Amino acid sequence: MLSRLYVKNIALISETDIEFDSGLNVLSGETGSGKSVILDSVNFILGSKADRTMIRYGETEAFVKAEFNVDNDSKALEVLREYDIETDGEIIISRKLTTEGKNAIKINGNGVTVSMLKNVTQHLVDVHGQSEHFFLLDEDNQLKVIDGLTGKKAENIKSGLAELISEKKTYKSKISALGGDETERARRLDLLEYQIREIENAELKEGEFEELKAKQNKIINVEKILSALNTVVSALSDDGGCIDGIAASSHEMNRISGIDECYSQVCERLEDINTEIIDISETVADLADNLSFDADEAQQVEERLSLIKNLRKKYGGTEEEIIAYKDRAKEEYEAITDGAQLIEKYTEKIAACDKKIFALCRELTEMRKATAKIFCLDVETELKTLNIPNAKFGVHFNDYDFETANLTSSNGCDKIYFEFSANKGEPLKPLSKVISGGEMSRFMLAVKTRLKNVNGISTYIFDEIDSGISGYTADTVAGKFLSISQSTQILAVSHLPQICAASDAQFLIYKTEENGKTLTRVKRLSRSEKVDEIMRLTGSVSSDTARRHAEELINKIKNK
């Protein structure tokens, strides 16, 4: 339940701190007094779009804080645990908006996003007003309503569906690992066969690419290499070249080698150098003689390099990786070829799962139809008490068979929509197309009366859904509110004296002028002040008779 609401700088509210009762809380006041501001503040804390125009004129920021107390089995607590937000059953939400558009939201002191906030508050509060009935008009939500009434039995079937669907996915994954169905396997085998043949035909050798790159480099630079080799041979062997010079030097040193040992050593070194240079010259000359440009070989090298580059792009960055890819492809080819029996086995298991899923879907459908039938009768009964005596309410279920059934959803195969007729002799039509605003208010109240212990929501907010209602119907609406408030907290904005009479806590919203500024105030009324407010709502002149009438109304409503 919403135990406390603190509002600061929202519209005409400077600051207010409201403590709510666990039962029926009614907010009343003159038109334009600011009742909607309270609901805007609640919607703000629940995650509605932040609008800077809601900030009080002259202030730089607006702030709202709400305190909730919920049961341990509340879905809101489950969501908080998923977000790693600690709570002992108390949920404190605060939200601040600045004139710069900055938005700060905290739950139990932890910063959260608007999306996270909505995921929590959708399990705390259900807001209903004359223009806020979209939940019941959404067909997906209508199915949730039926399932909520069906209760644990529906949840058990859904759990069984989830397990079977998961099992089916496992078998499909195994089939996929074996190449999929017959068409997919044939396609995969063709691809693997082509890849294996392409790699084997290439007859790759480890390190071949680098060898070919070196050969290609040599072919590209053949002229440059030949020029360099010829220059070296000429420098070494031509007349007056290096060999002649060293030979002459050796001859001269040989003439004086007998004079001193050091000359003899130099002479020997020159002879060694001469021998080495002659060998180098002959080697270089041989290299030059053997060097040639073969156009066919160059073409072959280029084509071979291109082939290996193409294989590298497809199968791996090196010859080793390409060969390893081929080996894996062979293993997969053999596995797919040998896996036909396994695929047949898994396919049979999938078919068996589908049969079980379909059977559970049919069981869930029948269960939903039985629940819907009772629910519709109950709502019709409620509507009759709300002065729609000829109301007809139904739930339309789309037909399906094994061929058309959706066997992939744990929610079953049903698609439904609510049908409604307010007038005798008129056929049932989809709720969203035929129901008027006034009828919708009463229809929603009838539904909520029947759902009060089902959806886990701890607080209902009703924004003037009693508009246009009076007399006997007003007494009935008050009775509905009392019934719901026995198990679910209600915050209701109302102008009906009967609703105010039924309240556990009555709040007056009023305007006042202070220091030249208009302010909206919220006051919790005492018993005596509540009687005064009922008198005002009935339009009675303050008198002992009017007061007794108001007291009688309270006693009458409360003792229903």
C-alpha positions in Angstrom: 0.0 0.0 0.0 1.0 3.6 -0.4 1.5 4.8 3.1 2.9 8.2 2.6 3.2 10.8 -0.2 5.5 13.9 0.0 5.1 16.5 -2.7 7.2 19.7 -3.1 6.9 22.4 -5.8 4.4 20.6 -8.0 2.0 23.1 -9.8 0.3 25.1 -7.0 1.5 22.8 -4.2 4.4 24.3 -2.3 4.8 21.4 0.1 2.5 18.7 1.4 3.0 15.5 3.3 0.1 13.0 3.2 -0.3 9.8 5.2 -2.8 7.4 3.7 -5.0 4.8 5.4 -4.8 1.1 4.3 -8.5 1.1 3.3 -10.5 3.7 1.4 -9.0 7.1 1.0 -11.1 9.8 -0.6 -9.9 13.1 -1.9 -12.6 15.8 -2.5 -12.7 19.5 -3.1 -14.1 22.2 -5.3 -13.5 22.0 -9.0 -10.0 23.5 -9.8 -8.8 23.1 -6.2 -5.9 20.9 -7.3 -7.1 17.3 -6.9 -5.6 16.4 -10.2 -2.2 17.7 -9.0 -2.1 15.0 -6.3 -2.8 12.4 -9.0 -0.2 14.0 -11.3 2.3 13.7 -8.5 1.4 10.0 -8.0 1.7 9.3 -11.7 5.1 11.2 -11.7 6.4 8.9 -9.0 5.1 5.9 -10.8 7.1 6.7 -13.9 5.0 9.0 -16.1 6.7 11.3 -18.5 8.4 14.2 -16.8 7.1 17.6 -17.8 8.9 20.7 -16.7 5.7 22.7 -16.8 4.6 20.9 -13.6 7.3 22.6 -11.6 5.9 25.4 -9.4 6.4 28.8 -10.9 9.5 30.5 -9.6 11.1 27.3 -8.4 14.0 25.4 -10.0 13.0 21.8 -9.2 10.1 19.6 -8.2 10.3 16.6 -5.9 8.0 13.8 -5.0 8.6 10.9 -2.6 6.4 7.9 -2.0 6.6 5.2 0.7 5.1 1.8 0.1 4.6 -1.2 2.4 4.1 -4.5 0.6 3.8 -8.2 1.4 6.8 -10.5 1.1 5.3 -12.3 -1.9 4.9 -9.0 -3.9 6.1 -9.1 -7.4 7.5 -5.7 -6.9 10.0 -7.2 -4.4 11.0 -9.8 -6.9 11.8 -7.1 -9.4 13.9 -5.2 -6.8 15.9 -8.3 -6.0 16.6 -8.7 -9.7 18.0 -5.1 -9.6 20.0 -6.0 -6.4 18.1 -3.4 -4.4 17.7 -4.4 -0.8 14.3 -4.1 0.9 12.6 -5.4 4.0 9.1 -4.9 2.6 9.3 -1.1 2.5 9.8 0.6 -0.8 10.8 4.3 -0.9 10.7 6.0 -4.3 11.9 9.5 -4.9 12.0 11.5 -8.1 13.3 15.0 -8.8 12.9 17.1 -11.9 14.8 20.4 -12.6 13.9 23.2 -14.9 16.9 22.1 -17.0 15.1 18.8 -17.6 17.4 16.7 -15.4 15.6 13.7 -13.9 16.8 11.9 -10.9 15.1 8.7 -9.6 15.9 6.6 -6.6 14.4 3.4 -5.1 15.6 2.7 -1.5 18.5 5.1 -2.2 19.6 3.4 -5.4 19.6 5.3 -8.7 17.3 3.8 -11.3 16.0 4.6 -14.8 12.4 5.4 -15.7 12.1 1.9 -17.3 13.3 0.3 -14.1 10.9 2.4 -12.1 7.9 1.4 -14.2 8.9 -2.3 -13.9 8.6 -1.9 -10.1 5.6 0.4 -9.8 3.4 -1.6 -12.3 3.1 -4.2 -9.4 2.3 -1.5 -6.8 -0.4 0.8 -8.1 -3.2 0.5 -10.7 -4.5 3.9 -11.8 -8.0 4.3 -13.3 -9.7 7.5 -14.5 -12.3 8.5 -17.1 -9.6 8.4 -19.8 -7.3 5.7 -18.3 -8.9 2.4 -19.3 -6.3 1.3 -21.8 -5.2 -1.7 -19.7 -8.6 -3.4 -20.1 -8.9 -2.4 -23.8 -5.6 -4.2 -24.6 -6.4 -7.7 -25.7 -3.0 -9.0 -24.4 -4.0 -7.7 -20.9 -7.5 -9.2 -21.2 -5.9 -12.7 -21.5 -3.8 -11.8 -18.4 -7.0 -11.1 -16.5 -8.5 -14.5 -17.3 -5.2 -16.2 -16.4 -5.1 -14.3 -13.1 -8.5 -15.6 -12.3 -7.6 -19.1 -13.3 -4.7 -19.0 -10.9 -2.3 -21.7 -10.0 -3.7 -24.3 -12.4 -3.0 -22.0 -15.4 0.5 -21.3 -14.1 1.2 -25.0 -13.8 0.2 -25.6 -17.4 2.3 -22.7 -18.6 5.3 -24.1 -16.7 4.7 -27.5 -18.4 4.5 -25.7 -21.8 7.8 -23.9 -21.0 9.5 -27.2 -20.2 8.3 -28.9 -23.4 9.2 -25.9 -25.5 12.7 -25.9 -24.0 13.0 -29.6 -24.6 12.0 -29.1 -28.2 14.6 -26.4 -28.7 17.2 -28.7 -27.4 16.3 -31.3 -30.0 16.3 -28.7 -32.7 19.7 -27.5 -31.6 21.0 -31.1 -31.9 19.5 -31.4 -35.4 21.1 -28.1 -36.4 24.5 -29.4 -35.1 24.0 -32.4 -37.4 23.2 -30.2 -40.4 19.5 -29.5 -39.9 16.7 -31.1 -41.9 17.2 -33.1 -45.1 17.3 -30.1 -47.3 19.7 -28.2 -45.0 21.9 -31.3 -44.7 22.1 -31.8 -48.5 23.0 -28.2 -48.9 25.6 -28.4 -46.1 27.1 -31.6 -47.6 27.5 -30.0 -51.0 29.3 -27.0 -49.5 31.6 -29.2 -47.4 32.4 -31.4 -50.4 33.3 -28.4 -52.5 35.5 -26.9 -49.8 37.3 -30.1 -49.2 37.9 -30.7 -52.9 39.1 -27.1 -53.4 41.6 -27.4 -50.6 42.9 -30.9 -51.6 43.2 -29.9 -55.3 45.5 -27.0 -54.2 48.0 -29.5 -52.8 49.3 -27.0 -50.3 52.6 -27.2 -48.6 53.5 -25.6 -45.3 55.6 -22.4 -45.9 54.8 -22.5 -49.7 53.4 -19.0 -49.8 56.6 -17.4 -48.4 58.7 -19.3 -50.8 56.6 -18.2 -53.7 56.7 -14.6 -52.5 60.5 -14.8 -52.5 60.6 -16.2 -56.0 58.1 -13.5 -57.2 60.4 -10.9 -55.7 63.4 -12.3 -57.6 61.5 -12.4 -60.9 60.3 -8.8 -60.5 63.9 -7.6 -59.8 65.7 -9.8 -62.4 67.1 -6.8 -64.4 68.3 -5.1 -61.2 70.0 -8.3 -60.0 71.7 -8.9 -63.3 73.0 -5.4 -63.5 74.4 -5.6 -60.0 76.1 -9.0 -60.7 77.7 -7.8 -63.9 79.0 -4.7 -62.2 80.6 -6.9 -59.5 82.2 -9.2 -62.0 83.6 -6.2 -64.0 84.9 -4.6 -60.8 86.7 -7.7 -59.8 87.9 -9.3 -63.1 88.3 -6.6 -65.8 91.8 -5.4 -66.7 93.0 -3.2 -64.0 90.3 -4.5 -61.7 90.5 -5.7 -58.2 92.1 -9.1 -59.0 94.9 -7.5 -61.1 95.6 -4.9 -58.4 95.8 -7.6 -55.6 98.0 -9.8 -57.8 100.4 -6.9 -58.4 100.4 -6.1 -54.7 101.1 -9.7 -53.9 104.0 -9.8 -56.4 105.6 -6.7 -54.8 105.2 -8.0 -51.3 106.7 -11.4 -52.3 109.9 -9.6 -53.4 110.5 -8.3 -49.8 109.0 -11.1 -47.9 112.4 -12.5 -47.0 113.6 -9.4 -45.4 111.2 -9.5 -42.5 108.6 -11.8 -41.1 105.9 -9.1 -41.1 106.3 -8.6 -44.9 106.0 -12.4 -45.3 102.7 -12.4 -43.3 101.2 -9.5 -45.4 102.2 -11.4 -48.6 100.4 -14.5 -47.4 97.3 -12.5 -46.6 97.3 -10.9 -50.0 97.6 -14.4 -51.6 94.6 -15.6 -49.5 92.5 -12.5 -50.5 93.4 -13.0 -54.2 92.2 -16.6 -54.0 88.9 -15.6 -52.3 88.2 -12.7 -54.7 88.9 -14.9 -57.7 86.4 -17.4 -56.2 83.8 -14.7 -55.6 84.2 -13.4 -59.1 83.7 -16.8 -60.6 80.6 -17.4 -58.3 79.1 -14.1 -59.2 79.8 -14.8 -62.9 78.0 -18.2 -62.6 75.0 -16.5 -60.9 74.8 -14.0 -63.7 75.1 -16.7 -66.4 72.3 -18.8 -64.7 70.0 -15.8 -64.2 67.2 -15.6 -66.7 63.6 -14.4 -67.0 61.0 -17.1 -67.8 57.6 -15.6 -68.6 55.8 -18.9 -68.1 57.4 -19.4 -64.7 56.5 -15.9 -63.7 52.9 -16.5 -64.7 52.8 -19.8 -62.7 54.1 -18.1 -59.6 51.5 -15.3 -59.9 48.6 -17.8 -60.3 49.8 -19.9 -57.5 50.1 -17.0 -55.1 46.6 -15.8 -56.2 45.2 -19.3 -55.5 46.7 -19.4 -52.0 45.5 -15.9 -51.2 42.0 -16.9 -52.1 42.2 -20.0 -49.9 43.5 -17.8 -47.1 40.6 -15.5 -47.3 38.1 -18.4 -47.1 39.7 -20.9 -44.7 42.6 -19.4 -42.7 45.5 -17.0 -42.6 48.2 -19.7 -43.2 48.7 -22.9 -45.0 48.5 -24.7 -41.7 45.2 -23.2 -40.8 43.8 -24.0 -44.3 44.8 -27.6 -44.0 43.3 -27.8 -40.4 40.0 -26.3 -41.8 39.9 -29.1 -44.4 40.4 -31.7 -41.7 37.5 -30.3 -39.7 35.3 -30.1 -42.8 36.0 -33.8 -43.4 35.0 -34.7 -39.8 31.7 -32.7 -40.1 31.0 -34.3 -43.5 31.4 -37.7 -42.0 29.3 -36.7 -38.9 26.4 -35.4 -41.1 26.6 -38.4 -43.3 26.5 -40.7 -40.3 23.9 -38.6 -38.4 20.8 -39.4 -40.5 19.5 -41.9 -37.9 20.0 -39.4 -35.0 18.2 -36.7 -36.9 15.3 -39.0 -37.5 15.2 -39.8 -33.8 15.3 -36.2 -32.7 12.6 -35.3 -35.3 10.3 -37.9 -33.8 10.9 -36.5 -30.3 10.0 -33.0 -31.6 6.8 -34.4 -33.0 6.1 -36.0 -29.7 6.7 -32.7 -27.9 4.3 -30.9 -30.2 1.6 -33.4 -29.5 2.1 -32.9 -25.7 2.2 -29.1 -26.2 -1.0 -29.1 -28.2 -2.7 -31.2 -25.6 -1.7 -28.8 -22.8 -2.8 -25.9 -24.9 -6.2 -27.4 -25.4 -6.4 -28.1 -21.6 -5.4 -24.5 -20.9 -8.0 -23.2 -23.4 -10.8 -25.2 -21.7 -9.7 -24.0 -18.3 -9.7 -20.4 -19.5 -13.1 -20.8 -21.1 -14.6 -22.2 -17.9 -13.0 -19.3 -15.9 -14.2 -16.8 -18.5 -17.7 -18.1 -18.3 -17.9 -17.6 -14.5 -16.1 -14.3 -14.7 -18.5 -12.9 -17.4 -21.6 -13.9 -15.3 -20.1 -12.3 -12.2 -19.3 -9.1 -14.1 -22.8 -9.0 -15.6 -24.2 -9.3 -12.1 -22.0 -6.4 -10.9 -23.1 -4.3 -13.9 -26.8 -4.8 -13.1 -26.2 -3.4 -9.7 -24.5 -0.5 -11.3 -27.6 0.4 -13.3 -26.7 -1.3 -16.6 -29.5 -3.9 -16.3 -29.2 -5.3 -19.8 -25.5 -5.6 -19.9 -24.0 -8.7 -21.6 -20.3 -9.5 -21.3 -18.4 -12.3 -23.0 -14.9 -13.4 -23.9 -14.4 -14.4 -27.5 -11.8 -17.2 -28.1 -10.3 -17.7 -31.6 -10.5 -21.3 -32.8 -7.3 -23.2 -33.6 -6.4 -26.8 -34.5 -3.1 -28.7 -34.6 -2.1 -27.2 -38.0 -2.8 -23.6 -37.0 -1.8 -23.7 -33.4 1.2 -21.7 -32.2 3.3 -24.4 -30.5 6.2 -22.1 -29.6 4.7 -20.0 -26.8 4.4 -21.0 -23.1 1.3 -18.7 -23.0 -0.6 -21.2 -25.0 -2.5 -20.8 -28.3 -5.3 -18.6 -27.3 -6.1 -15.2 -28.7 -9.1 -13.6 -27.0 -11.0 -10.3 -26.7 -13.7 -9.0 -24.4 -17.1 -8.5 -25.9 -19.8 -6.2 -24.5 -23.3 -5.1 -25.1 -25.1 -2.5 -22.9 -28.5 -2.7 -24.6 -31.1 -5.4 -24.9 -31.2 -6.9 -28.3 -27.8 -5.7 -29.4 -25.2 -8.3 -30.2 -21.9 -8.6 -28.4 -19.1 -6.7 -30.0 -15.4 -6.1 -29.1 -15.2 -4.0 -25.9 -13.0 -1.4 -27.4 -15.5 -0.6 -30.1 -18.8 -0.3 -28.3 -18.3 0.8 -24.7 -18.9 4.5 -23.8 -16.9 6.4 -21.3 -19.6 6.3 -18.6 -20.2 2.6 -19.2 -16.5 1.9 -19.2 -16.1 3.5 -15.7 -18.8 1.2 -14.3 -17.5 -1.8 -16.3 -14.0 -1.3 -14.9 -15.4 -1.0 -11.4 -17.3 -4.2 -11.9 -14.2 -6.0 -13.1 -12.0 -4.6 -10.3 -14.6 -5.8 -7.8 -14.1 -9.3 -9.1 -10.3 -9.0 -9.4 -9.7 -7.5 -6.0 -7.7 -10.5 -4.7 -6.2 -11.6 -8.0 -3.6 -9.4 -9.5 -1.3 -8.7 -6.5 -1.7 -4.9 -6.9 -1.8 -3.3 -3.4 -3.2 0.1 -4.4 -6.0 1.2 -6.7 -6.4 4.8 -7.7 -9.8 5.9 -9.1 -10.0 9.4 -10.6 -13.6 10.5 -10.7 -14.9 7.3 -12.3 -18.1 8.1 -10.5 -18.8 11.1 -12.7 -22.4 11.1 -13.9 -23.5 8.7 -11.3 -26.1 9.5 -8.6 -28.9 8.0 -6.5 -29.1 4.3 -6.0 -26.1 3.7 -8.3 -24.0 6.0 -6.2 -24.8 3.9 -3.1 -23.8 0.8 -5.1 -20.5 2.3 -6.2 -19.7 3.2 -2.6 -20.5 -0.4 -1.6 -18.1 -1.7 -4.3 -15.4 0.6 -3.1 -15.9 -0.6 0.5 -15.7 -4.2 -0.7 -12.5 -3.7 -2.7 -10.9 -1.7 0.1 -11.2 -4.7 2.5 -8.2 -6.3 0.7 -6.8 -3.5 -1.5 -6.0 0.1 -0.6 -8.0 2.7 -2.6 -7.3 6.3 -3.4 -10.4 7.9 -4.9 -11.0 11.4 -6.2 -14.8 11.8 -5.9 -17.6 14.3 -5.7 -20.2 11.8 -4.5 -21.2 12.2 -0.8 -21.8 8.4 -0.7 -18.2 7.7 -1.6 -17.0 10.2 1.0 -19.3 8.6 3.6 -17.7 5.3 2.9 -14.1 6.6 3.4 -11.7 5.4 6.0 -9.7 8.6 5.5 -11.2 11.7 4.0 -8.9 14.4 2.5 -9.9 17.9 1.5 -8.1 19.6 -1.3 -8.5 23.4 -1.3 -6.8 26.6 -2.4 -5.6 29.4 -0.2 -3.8 32.7 -0.8 -0.6 33.4 1.2 1.7 36.3 0.6 0.0 37.1 -2.7 0.4 33.6 -4.0 -2.2 30.9 -4.6 -1.4 27.6 -2.9 -3.1 24.1 -2.9 -3.4 22.5 0.5 -4.3 19.0 1.6 -6.0 18.4 4.9 -7.0 15.2 6.5 -10.5 15.7 7.9 -11.7 14.7 11.3 -15.0 12.9 11.8 -16.8 16.2 12.3 -15.1 17.9 9.3 -16.0 14.8 7.2 -19.6 15.4 8.0 -19.3 19.0 7.0 -17.7 17.9 3.7 -20.6 15.5 3.0 -23.0 18.3 3.7 -21.2 20.5 1.2 -21.3 17.8 -1.5 -25.0 17.2 -1.0 -25.6 21.0 -1.4 -27.2 21.2 2.0 -27.4 24.3 4.1 -25.6 23.8 7.3 -28.2 22.8 9.9 -28.8 20.2 12.5 -31.1 18.3 10.0 -28.4 18.3 7.3 -25.8 17.1 9.8 -28.0 14.3 11.0 -28.6 13.3 7.4 -24.8 13.2 6.7 -24.4 11.1 9.9 -27.1 8.8 8.7 -25.5 8.5 5.3 -22.1 7.5 6.9 -23.8 4.9 9.1 -25.9 3.6 6.2 -22.9 3.1 3.9 -20.6 1.7 6.5 -23.2 -0.8 7.7 -24.0 -2.1 4.3 
